[in-house]
Amino acid sequence: MVAEYKRGTDAGVIHQGLCYMAWLMDHKDAFRHLVRDRLGATVASQVLWSAPRLICVAGDFTRYDPEMVIAGRCDPTGCP
């Protein structure tokens, strides 16, 4: 799960979250190593890659943000 938080209204909250998600999916091995080094092998082995989630939290969203949800680029449970 990637969580993106912005205190106010930010036109880039969903786009930035999607960029973080794309980076994470492209660098799974680096992330696994980081988790293993910091939290141990047991925790690293429990990371589930089959259903990544993006949750966006912001003070408000722009009028274009619902288009990202409708287009299927963001989970509507995470992006109001």
N, C-alpha and C positions, 0 to 999 in steps of 0.2 A: 504494500500500500504506500502510495505517495500522497502526502498531505501538503497542500499549498495554502498558506494563510496570508491574507493582506488585510490590514486594519481598515482601510477605506475602500473607495471604489477604484478599481484598477482594471483597465482594459486588457491587461496582460496576464491576469491571474490564471485563467484556464490555459492559455498558450504556454506560459512558463511551466505549469504543472505537467502539461503534455511533453514538453522538452525534457523535464526531469525523468518522466516515465520512460521516454524513448532512450535516454542515456542509460538508465538502469537496466532496461531489457537488453541493450547492446553490450553491457559490461557486467554480465552476471558473475563471471569468474572473479573479477576484481571485487565485487560486492561480497561474494562468498568468502573470499580471503579476509576481507576487512572484518566481517562478522565473526569468522573463526578466530582471528587474532584478538579481537576485543571481547567477545562473549563466549567463545569456546566452540568446539566441534559439534556438540550436541545441538546448540541453538542454530548453528549454521546449517545443519542437516534438516532443520524444521522449516526453512524458508520455502514457501510454496510459490512456484512460478507459473502455475497453470491458470490462475485467474487474478492478474494484477488489477489493482483498483487505484483510481485517482479521486481524491476528495478535495474539493476546493471550498475554502471558507473565506468570505470577504464581507466587508461592511455593506457592500452593494455590488451588483453586477451591471455591466453595460447592456444596452439593448441588443447587442450582437451575441452575447453569451448564450442565450437560449438556442441559437442556431448551432452552436457546438454540441449541445445536448441532443438536439433533434437529428443532427448528422451522425450521431453515434460515436462522437469523439470523446465524450465525457459521460460518466454515469450520472443519470438524473438524481440518484439518491445522494450523491455527493455535491452536486451543483444545483442549487435551488433555482 
